[in-house]
Amino acid sequence: MAVTDARPLSPRRKWTVVVLATVVELVSFWSIIIGMSRATAEQGAEAAGPAAGAFALGFALIPFAFLVLAFGTNNPRAPGATLRAMGFWLIIGFPLVLFVEPATGLAAGFGLGAIPAMRLEIEHSWKARLGWVAALVVYVFVLVVTDVAAGPGVLTASLLPFATVAFADWVVDQMREAREQSG
């Protein structure tokens, strides 16, 4: 399903929005990580307040990251797209955060949420976006779980979910241009 808009989104505008949404996502991501780390490291009533506050801040910022992405890319169904993005985050990302591995779950939640939030142009597809997000999630999981490069894995998980979806669209655009040039 592709949205047909008379004026396609310029690459400069798309990447500017991705950067702005990523800034909001970074604050959310690291607040959740810090909250979870403090809650598991410091047991007791005094530790519960700051840990819960950090986690709550991160959780509260999640929809704003998707709002920036949806409205910034001029998604014609931005409010509904933001709700779908939050749905993906809650149904897939949140259980992964709690029960599997936090960085991988956050990368999956934000990446999957970016798929409906970012406006689809002609030729862009959910399938390509989903494939690239899946590759990111597997990459982060392998880096973090194997402890070979846990730090870079967590950094990748925090920086790349929205950029991965924009990159998937760019790859589709490049393939389309190559087809047009060849014949």
N, CA, C and O of each residue as an XYZ file, in Angstrom:
732
protein
N       0.840     -1.169      0.000
C       0.000      0.000      0.000
C       0.885      1.231      0.000
O       1.662      1.428      0.934
N       0.786      2.054     -1.012
C       1.606      3.258     -1.104
C       0.703      4.481     -1.140
O      -0.372      4.469     -1.740
N       1.161      5.516     -0.493
C       0.429      6.773     -0.492
C       0.845      7.550     -1.727
O       2.038      7.709     -1.983
N      -0.099      8.025     -2.479
C       0.221      8.816     -3.660
C      -0.016     10.280     -3.330
O      -1.159     10.728     -3.238
N       1.055     11.010     -3.157
C       0.995     12.423     -2.871
C       1.565     13.154     -4.076
O       2.516     12.685     -4.702
N       0.989     14.290     -4.396
C       1.430     15.046     -5.559
C       2.885     15.488     -5.412
O       3.627     15.520     -6.394
N       3.291     15.828     -4.196
C       4.654     16.289     -3.981
C       5.404     15.299     -3.099
O       5.091     15.154     -1.917
N       6.384     14.624     -3.666
C       7.152     13.700     -2.825
C       7.987     14.473     -1.799
O       8.343     15.633     -2.009
N       8.279     13.820     -0.725
C       9.077     14.403      0.337
C      10.529     14.484     -0.118
O      11.077     13.498     -0.613
N      11.150     15.634      0.041
C      12.547     15.780     -0.377
C      13.445     14.980      0.570
O      13.137     14.842      1.754
N      14.549     14.459      0.048
C      15.463     13.705      0.919
C      15.966     14.557      2.092
O      16.122     14.056      3.205
N      16.216     15.832      1.836
C      16.689     16.705      2.911
C      15.649     16.799      4.030
O      15.984     16.698      5.210
N      14.398     16.991      3.649
C      13.325     17.082      4.649
C      13.187     15.764      5.409
O      13.053     15.757      6.633
N      13.221     14.647      4.676
C      13.052     13.338      5.315
C      14.157     13.091      6.334
O      13.874     12.665      7.454
N      15.398     13.348      5.971
C      16.503     13.079      6.880
C      16.537     14.069      8.036
O      16.968     13.719      9.135
N      16.086     15.300      7.804
C      15.974     16.257      8.910
C      14.963     15.769      9.932
O      15.210     15.825     11.137
N      13.836     15.294      9.455
C      12.809     14.755     10.355
C      13.326     13.512     11.074
O      13.071     13.337     12.266
N      14.044     12.655     10.367
C      14.601     11.453     10.995
C      15.565     11.846     12.119
O      15.551     11.234     13.188
N      16.391     12.851     11.886
C      17.324     13.299     12.924
C      16.566     13.865     14.123
O      16.884     13.539     15.267
N      15.573     14.707     13.871
C      14.798     15.285     14.979
C      14.058     14.207     15.777
O      14.050     14.231     17.008
N      13.446     13.274     15.071
C      12.739     12.184     15.755
C      13.723     11.297     16.517
O      13.400     10.782     17.587
N      14.914     11.123     15.966
C      15.926     10.311     16.637
C      16.386     10.966     17.932
O      16.675     10.270     18.905
N      16.459     12.294     17.959
C      16.828     12.989     19.196
C      15.808     12.672     20.295
O      16.185     12.369     21.427
N      14.525     12.743     19.960
C      13.486     12.415     20.941
C      13.590     10.939     21.330
O      13.472     10.581     22.502
N      13.811     10.104     20.336
C      13.934      8.664     20.585
C      15.141      8.355     21.469
O      15.066      7.466     22.316
N      16.249      9.071     21.289
C      17.443      8.840     22.114
C      17.174      9.132     23.588
O      17.581      8.368     24.463
N      16.487     10.237     23.856
C      16.162     10.564     25.245
C      15.261      9.477     25.833
O      15.450      9.055     26.974
N      14.294      9.034     25.055
C      13.399      7.972     25.507
C      14.173      6.675     25.741
O      14.045      6.046     26.792
N      14.964      6.291     24.768
C      15.744      5.049     24.823
C      16.625      5.016     26.064
O      16.569      4.070     26.849
N      17.442      6.056     26.237
C      18.401      6.036     27.339
C      17.724      6.206     28.689
O      18.228      5.698     29.691
N      16.603      6.903     28.744
C      15.860      6.991     30.008
C      15.339      5.620     30.425
O      15.394      5.252     31.598
N      14.839      4.881     29.463
C      14.348      3.529     29.767
C      15.502      2.620     30.198
O      15.376      1.874     31.169
N      16.619      2.682     29.480
C      17.787      1.862     29.826
C      18.303      2.225     31.221
O      18.593      1.342     32.029
N      18.416      3.528     31.500
C      18.902      3.965     32.816
C      17.933      3.536     33.910
O      18.352      3.048     34.960
N      16.644      3.717     33.667
C      15.659      3.299     34.655
C      15.715      1.816     34.941
O      15.641      1.396     36.096
N      15.846      1.026     33.898
C      15.914     -0.427     34.099
C      17.219     -0.825     34.787
O      17.227     -1.715     35.637
N      18.313     -0.172     34.423
C      19.608     -0.495     35.033
C      19.623     -0.163     36.518
O      20.110     -0.945     37.335
N      19.087      1.003     36.859
C      19.059      1.395     38.272
C      18.126      0.490     39.062
O      18.417      0.144     40.207
N      17.024      0.112     38.468
C      16.067     -0.743     39.185
C      16.666     -2.117     39.469
O      16.417     -2.696     40.526
N      17.450     -2.639     38.535
C      18.035     -3.969     38.757
C      19.301     -3.903     39.594
O      19.616     -4.858     40.304
N      20.037     -2.793     39.527
C      21.293     -2.688     40.270
C      21.074     -2.351     41.734
O      21.774     -2.866     42.606
N      20.107     -1.489     42.005
C      19.887     -1.026     43.371
C      18.522     -1.505     43.857
O      17.486     -0.966     43.469
N      18.538     -2.492     44.684
C      17.291     -2.983     45.266
C      16.979     -2.139     46.493
O      17.878     -1.792     47.259
N      15.722     -1.815     46.675
C      15.323     -1.067     47.859
C      14.372      0.054     47.508
O      14.235      0.433     46.345
N      13.722      0.574     48.519
C      12.703      1.598     48.326
C      13.298      2.905     47.835
O      12.676      3.606     47.037
N      14.548      3.258     48.321
C      15.125      4.522     47.883
C      15.489      4.516     46.409
O      15.428      5.565     45.766
N      15.855      3.405     45.867
C      16.248      3.316     44.458
C      15.038      3.285     43.532
O      15.150      3.612     42.350
N      13.900      2.899     44.055
C      12.724      2.738     43.204
C      12.250      4.062     42.619
O      11.788      4.094     41.478
N      12.352      5.153     43.370
C      11.870      6.448     42.888
C      12.601      6.942     41.647
O      11.966      7.164     40.616
N      13.932      7.123     41.717
C      14.650      7.604     40.531
C      14.575      6.637     39.350
O      14.472      7.071     38.202
N      14.626      5.353     39.617
C      14.548      4.378     38.535
C      13.180      4.432     37.858
O      13.088      4.398     36.631
N      12.139      4.515     38.646
C      10.795      4.590     38.082
C      10.594      5.895     37.331
O       9.925      5.922     36.298
N      11.169      6.978     37.842
C      11.057      8.267     37.162
C      11.726      8.258     35.807
O      11.164      8.761     34.833
N      12.922      7.691     35.730
C      13.629      7.611     34.454
C      12.856      6.736     33.464
O      12.702      7.084     32.294
N      12.377      5.598     33.958
C      11.606      4.705     33.084
C      10.333      5.392     32.601
O       9.981      5.286     31.426
N       9.639      6.096     33.496
C       8.394      6.781     33.130
C       8.653      7.886     32.109
O       7.870      8.061     31.176
N       9.745      8.632     32.276
C      10.085      9.672     31.305
C      10.319      9.051     29.929
O       9.796      9.534     28.925
N      11.098      7.995     29.894
C      11.367      7.331     28.620
C      10.106      6.805     27.973
O       9.905      6.947     26.766
N       9.264      6.203     28.776
C       8.020      5.645     28.249
C       7.091      6.747     27.748
O       6.410      6.572     26.737
N       7.060      7.886     28.452
C       6.187      9.001     28.051
C       6.653      9.662     26.755
O       5.836     10.238     26.037
N       7.933      9.591     26.445
C       8.454     10.241     25.236
C       8.275      9.409     23.966
O       8.418      9.933     22.861
N       7.968      8.136     24.109
C       7.842      7.266     22.939
C       6.841      7.808     21.913
O       7.194      7.921     20.739
N       5.609      8.147     22.306
C       4.674      8.638     21.283
C       5.130      9.945     20.632
O       4.798     10.208     19.476
N       5.885     10.763     21.363
C       6.347     12.023     20.780
C       7.380     11.780     19.680
O       7.428     12.526     18.702
N       8.198     10.752     19.830
C       9.137     10.410     18.762
C       8.379     10.010     17.492
O       8.746     10.410     16.387
N       7.323      9.220     17.664
C       6.521      8.821     16.517
C       5.719      9.984     15.939
O       5.518     10.060     14.726
N       5.261     10.890     16.804
C       4.551     12.088     16.329
C       5.459     12.956     15.469
O       5.047     13.426     14.409
N       6.684     13.171     15.917
C       7.633     13.961     15.132
C       7.842     13.308     13.774
O       7.874     13.991     12.751
N       7.983     12.004     13.764
C       8.197     11.282     12.510
C       6.974     11.364     11.600
O       7.114     11.607     10.401
N       5.799     11.167     12.143
C       4.578     11.154     11.320
C       4.234     12.543     10.791
O       4.010     12.714      9.592
N       4.192     13.522     11.669
C       3.836     14.870     11.222
C       4.959     15.510     10.424
O       4.696     16.271      9.492
N       6.201     15.218     10.770
C       7.335     15.792     10.043
C       7.443     15.302      8.613
O       7.883     16.039      7.731
N       7.041     14.056      8.377
C       7.091     13.522      7.012
C       5.776     13.759      6.263
O       5.581     13.246      5.162
N       4.885     14.535      6.866
C       3.588     14.861      6.248
C       2.757     13.623      5.949
O       2.108     13.531      4.907
N       2.784     12.680      6.870
C       1.956     11.493      6.721
C       0.493     11.947      6.726
O       0.055     12.584      7.685
N      -0.273     11.632      5.672
C      -1.654     12.108      5.626
C      -2.535     11.532      6.735
O      -3.596     12.080      7.033
N      -2.107     10.455      7.330
C      -2.850      9.845      8.438
C      -1.984      9.829      9.699
O      -1.870      8.807     10.375
N      -1.379     10.972     10.002
C      -0.397     11.044     11.088
C      -0.939     10.603     12.450
O      -0.262      9.836     13.135
N      -2.136     11.052     12.880
C      -2.606     10.586     14.197
C      -2.794      9.065     14.252
O      -2.371      8.421     15.212
N      -3.421      8.499     13.235
C      -3.609      7.046     13.195
C      -2.292      6.305     13.051
O      -2.104      5.237     13.634
N      -1.382      6.874     12.272
C      -0.069      6.255     12.107
C       0.695      6.237     13.429
O       1.401      5.275     13.732
N       0.551      7.293     14.205
C       1.205      7.344     15.518
C       0.615      6.287     16.451
O       1.342      5.642     17.206
N      -0.692      6.116     16.395
C      -1.320      5.066     17.217
C      -0.864      3.671     16.790
O      -0.602      2.817     17.638
N      -0.769      3.438     15.484
C      -0.272      2.142     15.011
C       1.175      1.934     15.442
O       1.561      0.834     15.836
N       1.973      2.997     15.364
C       3.371      2.909     15.785
C       3.471      2.532     17.262
O       4.270      1.675     17.639
N       2.653      3.179     18.093
C       2.638      2.844     19.515
C       2.154      1.415     19.739
O       2.641      0.719     20.629
N       1.200      0.986     18.933
C       0.720     -0.389     19.037
C       1.828     -1.389     18.771
O       1.984     -2.359     19.513
N       2.604     -1.160     17.712
C       3.735     -2.043     17.424
C       4.741     -2.029     18.570
O       5.265     -3.070     18.967
N       5.002     -0.826     19.099
C       5.959     -0.709     20.186
C       5.476     -1.495     21.408
O       6.248     -2.216     22.040
N       4.189     -1.346     21.731
C       3.657     -2.008     22.922
C       3.521     -3.522     22.757
O       3.797     -4.284     23.684
N       3.092     -3.950     21.565
C       2.831     -5.373     21.357
C       4.119     -6.165     21.120
O       4.236     -7.303     21.576
N       5.077     -5.580     20.418
C       6.297     -6.319     20.087
C       7.505     -5.829     20.878
O       8.215     -6.628     21.488
N       7.738     -4.528     20.870
C       8.920     -3.983     21.521
C       8.931     -4.127     23.026
O       9.933     -4.556     23.598
N       7.832     -3.774     23.679
C       7.793     -3.779     25.139
C       8.012     -5.178     25.736
O       8.799     -5.310     26.673
N       7.351     -6.217     25.231
C       7.658     -7.549     25.780
C       9.115     -7.961     25.567
O       9.704     -8.625     26.420
N       9.690     -7.571     24.443
C      11.108     -7.875     24.215
C      11.988     -7.136     25.211
O      12.971     -7.688     25.706
N      11.637     -5.885     25.508
C      12.388     -5.101     26.498
C      12.344     -5.791     27.852
O      13.370     -5.921     28.521
N      11.165     -6.231     28.256
C      11.008     -6.811     29.589
C      11.532     -8.230     29.719
O      12.109     -8.585     30.747
N      11.338     -9.048     28.690
C      11.589    -10.478     28.853
C      12.761    -11.031     28.045
O      13.222    -12.136     28.332
N      13.253    -10.309     27.058
C      14.351    -10.846     26.249
C      15.625    -10.057     26.521
O      16.510    -10.520     27.240
N      15.711     -8.873     25.947
C      16.909     -8.047     26.100
C      16.503     -6.611     25.810
O      15.933     -6.355     24.750
N      16.768     -5.667     26.698
C      16.237     -4.310     26.551
C      16.654     -3.572     25.280
O      15.800     -2.983     24.617
N      17.913     -3.586     24.926
C      18.360     -2.822     23.749
C      17.732     -3.378     22.474
O      17.308     -2.618     21.604
N      17.675     -4.687     22.367
C      17.057     -5.310     21.195
C      15.570     -4.993     21.145
O      15.038     -4.687     20.078
N      14.905     -5.063     22.271
C      13.478     -4.748     22.320
C      13.192     -3.305     21.948
O      12.231     -3.025     21.231
N      14.023     -2.382     22.431
C      13.827     -0.977     22.082
C      14.079     -0.734     20.600
O      13.340      0.007     19.952
N      15.132     -1.363     20.064
C      15.401     -1.217     18.627
C      14.241     -1.771     17.808
O      13.831     -1.163     16.820
N      13.715     -2.920     18.213
C      12.583     -3.514     17.494
C      11.344     -2.634     17.614
O      10.662     -2.380     16.622
N      11.054     -2.171     18.821
C       9.867     -1.347     19.025
C       9.910     -0.043     18.248
O       8.941      0.319     17.582
N      11.031      0.661     18.330
C      11.139      1.927     17.610
C      11.213      1.706     16.102
O      10.624      2.472     15.339
N      11.923      0.681     15.666
C      12.012      0.407     14.231
C      10.672      0.005     13.636
O      10.281      0.501     12.580
N       9.968     -0.899     14.321
C       8.651     -1.315     13.830
C       7.649     -0.172     13.894
O       6.788     -0.051     13.022
N       7.752      0.657     14.908
C       6.860      1.811     15.013
C       7.113      2.836     13.913
O       6.185      3.510     13.464
N       8.354      2.954     13.483
C       8.685      3.912     12.425
C       8.080      3.510     11.086
O       7.855      4.368     10.233
N       7.816      2.231     10.887
C       7.275      1.765      9.603
C       5.941      2.432      9.280
O       5.811      2.993      8.192
N       4.950      2.403     10.158
C       3.710      3.110      9.816
C       3.795      4.620     10.026
O       3.067      5.374      9.381
N       4.681      5.070     10.926
C       4.740      6.505     11.229
C       5.295      7.311     10.057
O       4.786      8.390      9.751
N       6.331      6.797      9.403
C       6.940      7.523      8.296
C       6.088      7.369      7.041
O       5.681      6.263      6.686
N       5.828      8.470      6.387
C       4.967      8.472      5.205
C       5.536      7.578      4.098
O       6.731      7.608      3.803
N       4.654      6.790      3.500
C       5.031      5.959      2.356
C       4.931      6.783      1.079
O       3.920      7.438      0.824
N       5.974      6.743      0.296
C       5.966      7.382     -1.019
C       5.617      6.302     -2.053
O       5.511      5.120     -1.724
N       5.446      6.725     -3.283
C       5.209      5.765     -4.357
C       6.413      4.834     -4.430
O       7.554      5.290     -4.354
N       6.173      3.558     -4.575
C       7.167      2.493     -4.664
C       7.696      2.033     -3.301
O       8.257      0.940     -3.216
N       7.542      2.808     -2.251
C       8.003      2.360     -0.934
C       7.035      1.314     -0.411
O       5.841      1.351     -0.710
N       7.561      0.378      0.376
C       6.695     -0.692      0.856
C       7.008     -1.046      2.303
O       8.125     -0.859      2.786
N       5.998     -1.557      2.969
C       6.183     -2.054      4.325
C       7.142     -3.239      4.322
O       7.896     -3.435      5.275
N       7.111     -4.024      3.254
C       7.940     -5.225      3.183
C       9.429     -4.873      3.226
O      10.193     -5.495      3.964
N       9.837     -3.880      2.438
C      11.245     -3.474      2.446
C      11.631     -2.892      3.795
O      12.703     -3.188      4.324
N      10.760     -2.070      4.345
C      11.039     -1.473      5.648
C      11.168     -2.548      6.720
O      12.081     -2.507      7.545
N      10.251     -3.505      6.702
C      10.269     -4.582      7.693
C      11.540     -5.422      7.577
O      12.115     -5.826      8.588
N      11.970     -5.680      6.363
C      13.197     -6.454      6.161
C      14.421     -5.776      6.752
O      15.242     -6.423      7.402
N      14.542     -4.484      6.528
C      15.684     -3.752      7.073
C      15.608     -3.638      8.599
O      16.633     -3.733      9.275
N      14.424     -3.439      9.139
C      14.282     -3.390     10.598
C      14.614     -4.748     11.205
O      15.262     -4.817     12.249
N      14.181     -5.817     10.569
C      14.508     -7.158     11.059
C      16.021     -7.381     11.062
O      16.567     -7.959     12.002
N      16.690     -6.921     10.009
C      18.153     -7.044      9.951
C      18.808     -6.263     11.083
O      19.762     -6.741     11.698
N      18.304     -5.066     11.359
C      18.843     -4.265     12.465
C      18.660     -4.988     13.797
O      19.586     -5.049     14.607
N      17.478     -5.530     14.019
C      17.185     -6.202     15.287
C      18.083     -7.425     15.475
O      18.609     -7.642     16.567
N      18.259     -8.216     14.435
C      19.139     -9.392     14.527
C      20.581     -8.949     14.799
O      21.275     -9.546     15.622
N      21.016     -7.913     14.113
C      22.376     -7.391     14.296
C      22.593     -6.936     15.747
O      23.593     -7.293     16.368
N      21.659     -6.155     16.275
C      21.771     -5.672     17.651
C      21.748     -6.845     18.624
O      22.545     -6.885     19.561
N      20.852     -7.790     18.414
C      20.751     -8.940     19.308
C      22.060     -9.716     19.344
O      22.530    -10.085     20.420
N      22.649     -9.966     18.189
C      23.905    -10.722     18.134
C      25.020     -9.947     18.841
O      25.789    -10.531     19.605
N      25.113     -8.647     18.593
C      26.165     -7.862     19.239
C      26.007     -7.826     20.753
O      26.985     -7.983     21.485
N      24.794     -7.621     21.221
C      24.581     -7.449     22.662
C      24.647     -8.783     23.402
O      25.275     -8.865     24.458
N      24.028     -9.803     22.884
C      23.955    -11.083     23.601
C      25.288    -11.809     23.622
O      25.602    -12.481     24.604
N      26.075    -11.693     22.569
C      27.364    -12.389     22.545
C      28.421    -11.694     23.393
O      29.485    -12.262     23.638
N      28.146    -10.480     23.842
C      29.080     -9.694     24.649
C      30.389     -9.389     23.928
O      31.329     -8.900     24.555
N      30.473     -9.661     22.650
C      31.664     -9.311     21.886
C      31.737     -7.803     21.716
O      32.799     -7.199     21.861
N      30.609     -7.213     21.410
C      30.554     -5.769     21.196
C      29.233     -5.235     21.751
O      28.440     -4.645     21.018
N      29.004     -5.444     23.036
C      27.739     -5.027     23.639
C      27.572     -3.516     23.588
O      26.476     -3.034     23.305
N      28.621     -2.763     23.852
C      28.543     -1.305     23.813
C      28.136     -0.783     22.444
O      27.169     -0.029     22.339
N      28.857     -1.172     21.386
C      28.428     -0.742     20.053
C      27.038     -1.259     19.675
O      26.324     -0.609     18.911
N      26.656     -2.411     20.199
C      25.318     -2.938     19.917
C      24.234     -2.068     20.518
O      23.223     -1.792     19.871
N      24.438     -1.632     21.757
C      23.464     -0.767     22.410
C      23.445      0.604     21.723
O      22.378      1.193     21.544
N      24.607      1.105     21.344
C      24.673      2.388     20.636
C      23.959      2.302     19.290
O      23.240      3.226     18.910
N      24.151      1.207     18.572
C      23.458      0.991     17.308
C      21.958      0.931     17.531
O      21.187      1.510     16.766
N      21.547      0.235     18.569
C      20.110      0.119     18.880
C      19.501      1.475     19.168
O      18.335      1.709     18.848
N      20.270      2.372     19.768
C      19.721      3.678     20.119
C      19.721      4.650     18.949
O      18.860      5.528     18.890
N      20.643      4.522     18.033
C      20.780      5.511     16.956
C      20.059      5.163     15.659
O      19.662      6.068     14.926
N      19.880      3.899     15.357
C      19.504      3.526     13.992
C      18.069      3.100     13.687
O      17.782      2.889     12.508
N      17.142      2.955     14.631
C      15.815      2.465     14.221
C      15.120      3.327     13.171
O      14.612      2.784     12.190
N      15.077      4.642     13.337
C      14.395      5.505     12.370
C      15.213      5.631     11.089
O      14.658      5.654      9.991
N      16.529      5.713     11.233
C      17.393      5.820     10.056
C      17.312      4.554      9.196
O      17.441      4.625      7.974
N      17.101      3.411      9.826
C      16.984      2.156      9.077
C      15.773      2.180      8.155
O      15.856      1.721      7.016
N      14.655      2.708      8.629
C      13.453      2.792      7.795
C      13.674      3.778      6.648
O      13.281      3.507      5.513
N      14.300      4.914      6.936
C      14.602      5.881      5.872
C      15.589      5.285      4.875
O      15.478      5.529      3.673
N      16.554      4.505      5.363
C      17.516      3.854      4.474
C      16.823      2.826      3.581
O      17.163      2.698      2.405
N      15.863      2.100      4.129
C      15.109      1.133      3.321
C      14.404      1.844      2.165
O      14.395      1.347      1.038
N      13.819      3.000      2.448
C      13.175      3.780      1.383
C      14.196      4.248      0.349
O      13.924      4.230     -0.851
N      15.364      4.664      0.815
C      16.416      5.109     -0.096
C      16.859      3.973     -1.020
O      17.064      4.188     -2.215
N      17.006      2.766     -0.469
C      17.399      1.613     -1.284
C      16.351      1.347     -2.362
O      16.699      1.087     -3.514
N      15.076      1.409     -1.997
C      13.998      1.213     -2.968
C      14.069      2.294     -4.055
O      13.895      1.994     -5.236
N      14.322      3.540     -3.664
C      14.449      4.627     -4.640
C      15.621      4.377     -5.591
O      15.502      4.608     -6.795
N      16.741      3.912     -5.061
C      17.912      3.641     -5.895
C      17.641      2.500     -6.874
O      18.064      2.557     -8.028
N      16.944      1.479     -6.421
C      16.594      0.362     -7.309
C      15.659      0.826     -8.416
O      15.799      0.399     -9.562
N      14.696      1.704     -8.085
C      13.784      2.241     -9.081
C      14.546      3.068    -10.122
O      14.296      2.935    -11.320
N      15.462      3.909     -9.677
C      16.241      4.721    -10.606
C      17.103      3.860    -11.510
O      17.255      4.159    -12.694
N      17.674      2.785    -10.957
C      18.478      1.879    -11.779
C      17.635      1.184    -12.840
O      18.083      0.997    -13.971
N      16.402      0.797    -12.471
C      15.504      0.186    -13.461
C      15.142      1.181    -14.562
O      15.103      0.825    -15.740
N      14.878      2.432    -14.173
C      14.504      3.452    -15.153
C      15.662      3.751    -16.098
O      15.432      3.980    -17.286
N      16.881      3.755    -15.613
C      18.040      4.033    -16.448
C      18.369      2.878    -17.388
O      18.855      3.090    -18.499
N      18.102      1.656    -16.936
C      18.457      0.487    -17.750
C      17.413      0.184    -18.825
O      17.692     -0.538    -19.783
N      16.268      0.710    -18.669
C      15.374      0.346    -19.734
C      14.022      0.827    -19.613
O      13.191      0.561    -20.481
